[in-house]
């Protein structure tokens, strides 16, 4: 009975009449039979014929046929539902991530960069219908992953991000933003978004962040900016030991929030500040809510009528009752 529904379920209320019909049949069970009154039955065999005991079968057939007819009136139908999903508004997103040495600061656990990678992975997985790309920057910038709908490629690229000295240290916010704009400028998506994250101030590169923001406006690209780092001081790399390991010390957290707010406001985005792991998760969750892909779902219903077998069974039982009533049970009814 899975996927069965009734087109006219109000007729099912008639099933409540069946107990009344059963009562009437019981009360009139002896009507219609000839009665012979005698002063004594001792000379007769008083055993009730076997067929008489099974007269109730005729009532049963009548009740079942009536129940089948009522159920058929309610028009049982099987429903096959198929769904088709259409994405009406795709979003292309580029995450521009600061990978300077200060991203190894330990005010977020285990450090800023690893905390970001963990949250960014969840964000990418949630963007089921969108394309995502990665740009990384420090003193210079480059495209880590072009815009793609293959989320496994993006996540693998995220996992491989680390500060390894391959690019010049520093914080070139303008170059990171400009590279992200370059990846999106030719996109035909309905909506284009950059998520730019940094934990410092613009101190490297040859592109002014404000010029890069104007380029984003020119290509209708919205930019969300995130300032990452606790308030005050944080334990961060301050030098390199002879063995090549970083030497850590307490350093002042400096984030150019004025610049980040200006970039966001100029491009129609928003600025967020993430001072710990929980705040960082909330920031990406908020951006995820703000940038929604419009998805339209169409459902197709295929109905198949199931009342015909019920009618055939009811007619068969009525015919069987009539046949038995006029043959085997003719002498007792």
N, C-alpha and C positions, 0 to 999 in steps of 0.2 A: 504493500500500500504506500510505498515511498513515492513522493511527488504526485500523489493523488489529491485532487481537490474537487469540490462540488460547485457547479455553476449556479444551482438553485438550492442552497442548503436549507431554506425555510421548509421545504417539503419533508425534511427528516423529522419534523415535529409530529407528523402523522404516525410515526412508529409508536408513539405513546398510546395509540388506539388499539394496538395488538393485544395488550392484557385484557381490555374490555371485550374484544372479540372472543378471546379464549374463554372468558367468563360466560358469555352468552352461549357459546357452543356447549359448555359444560352443563349449563342449566337446561338446555333444550336437547340434551343427548338422547332422551327416550321419546321425544316427540316424533311422530311420523311412523312409529312402530305399532303394529297391531297388538292389542293386549287381550288375552283370553283368561277370564277369571274362572277358577275352578275351586271346588270346596276342598279338594285334596290332591297333592302332587306325588303321593307315595308310589303310585303305579308307574311314574315316569322317571327316567334317568335324569337327575338334577345337575349333572355335570355341565358346566358352561362350555359351549363349543370353542375351540382354540381361536378361530377366526374372529369371534366376537371380542375376544380380549385384545385384538390388534386393530379394533375400529379406530382407536386414537390416531393411527397413522394417517387416516384421511384428514383429520383435523390438522395434524402436523403439516401435511402437504399444503393445505389451504393457507395456514398461517405463514409458512415459508414463502409461498408464491406471493402473498400479499406484501410481505416485507421486501421481497425482491422488486416488486412493482413500485413501491414507495421509494426505494433507493434509486431505482432507474429514473423516477420523476425528478430527483435531486440532481441528475446529470453528473455522475462521476466522470472526471477527466484526468488523464495523466498529462503532466506538464514537463516539457523539456526546455530548460533555460540555457541559452548560450550568451556569452558576454564578449563584447568587443570594446577594447580601450583605445582611445585616440588621444595623443598628446597634442593639445592645441597651442601650447606656449612653451617652447623649450628654452632653457637658460644655459648659457655658456659661462662658466666660472673659472677664473684664474686666481689661485692663491699665491701671493707674493710673500715669501717667507725670509725673514732676516736670519742668516746663519753666521753672523759674526761671533767672535769668541765670547762676547758678553752673554750670548744665549746659553752658555754653560753655567751661568749663575744658578745657585742652588736655593733661591727663595721659593721656587716651585719644585716639586719633587718628581723625579730625582734631580732634574734640572729643567730650565725653561724649554730647551729644545725637545727633550724627550716627552715632557708634558704636552707640548704643542702637537707633536706627532701622534700621540695617543688620541687627543681630542679631534684632530683633523681627520684621522682614519674613520672615526664614527660619522663625522660630517659627510665625508665622501660616500660612505655606504648608504647614507640616507638620501642622497641625491640620485635616486634610481633612474629618473627620466632625463637627467641633465648630463652635459659634457663638462669635464673638469680638466684643468691643466695646472702645472706647477712652474713657478719662477722662483729661483733662489738668488739672494744677493747678500753681499757684505760690502767690501770696498768696490766691487763691480757686480755685474749681474749676468745671468744667462738662464735660458729655458731648460728646466729639468725634464719636463714632460709636456709635449704639445697637447692641445685640447683634444680629449678623447672620451668616448662613451664607455671604454673598457675600464671599469673601476679597479680591476686587479692590477693593471699597469700603474695606475695612479698610486694605489696603496703600496705597491712594491717600491716605487720611487720615493714615497714618503719614508718608508722604513730605512731606505739607504741614505737619507740625508744625515750628514754629520759635519762637524767642523774638523776639516783635515788639512787646512792650510793651502788647498789647491787654488783658492782665489784669495786675492788681497784682503786683509782684515780691514774693518771699518764699517761704516753704515751709510750706504749710498741709497737713500730712500728714493730720490729722484730717478735714478737709473733702474731700480727695482720696479717702480711704478711705470716708467716708460717702456720697459721690456714687456710688462704685462699688457699694456695698451697695445703694443705691437702685435701680440699674440691674438688679441680680440678684434682689432680694427676691421679685419676682413670677414668677421663672423656674420652669418646671415640669421643668427638666432634672434628671436623676438626681444630677448632681454640679455644684456651683457653685464657681468659683475666682476669686480676685482675685490678680493679680501687681502688687504695689505697689513702685515704684522711686523712690528719692530719693537725693540726694547731700548732704543737709544735716540740720538739726534743725528741729523744729516751732516756728516763730516767728511764724506768722500764722494767721488764721482764728478762728472762734468755736466750733469743735467739738473737744473733747478727743479725741485719737487713741485713748485707752483706751475712751472711750464708743463711738466708732465700731467698735472691735474687738468690744465686747459686742454691738452691733447685728449684726455679721457672725455671731457665735455664735448669736444669736437666730434668724437665717434660715438657719442651717446652711451658712455660706459659709466655705470654707477660704481662708486668705490666706498667700501666699508673699511675703516682703519681701526687697528687694535694696538693699544699701548700695553706691552707685556712687562710686568715687573712690580715688585712690592713697593710700598712707600718707604722712603728713607734710604736704608743701606741694604746691601745683599752680599753674600759670600760669592765672589766671582774670581775668575782668573786675573792675576795681576802681573804675571811673568811666567817664564819657562825655565824649569830647572835644568841642570846639566844632562840629566837622563832623558830629556825631551818631554817630561810630564809638566802639566800646568802647576804653577804655584798659586794657591788661593789666598785671598785676603778680603777684608770688608771694604766694599767700594760704594760710592754714592750712586743711587739709581737716578739716572737722568733720561727723561723721555720728553721729546718736544711735542707736548700735547697741543700747544697752540697750532703748530703746523699740521698735525694729524687732524684736528678738528676742522681746519680750513680746507684741507683736501677733501674731507668727507662732505662738508657743506657745499663746496664748489661743484661736486659731481652728483649731488643728490643722495648721498649715502649717510651713514652715521658713524660717530666715533664711539669706541668702547674702551674701557680700561679693565684689564684683568690682572689682579694683584695676587691671585693664588690659583690653585688647580680648579677649585670649585667655580670661581668667577670665570675662568677661561672656558669651562664647559658651558656655563650659562650664556656667555657671549656667542659662542658658535650655535647654541640652541636657539638663541634669539634671531640670529641671522638666518638660520634655517627656516624659522617661522615667517620672517619678513619676505624672503624670496621663495615664493611658492610657484611650482609648475602647475599650470592649468591642465587638468586631465578630465576628459569627457568619457563617460562610460555608457555604452548602449547595451541594453538587454533585449534579447529576442525570445519570445515565448511561442512554443509550438504545442498546441492543444490537440489531444486525441480523445474522442468520446469513448467512454467505456460502459455506457448503459445498455448497449445492444445485447451482450451476453446475458445480462441480468433478465431482460425481457424474455429471451429464448428459454432460460432455465425456468422462469415463472410459468410460461406457456406449457412447458414440458410437464411440470408438476401438476398443473390444472388438468391437463389431458390424462395424466396417470391417475389422478384422483377420480375423474369421471369414469375411466376404464375400470378401476377396481370397484367403484360404487355400483356399476352395472354388470359386474361379473362375479367375482369372488364374494363380495359383501352384499350382493343383491338380496339375499334371503334374510339379512340381519338388519337392514336399514330401511 
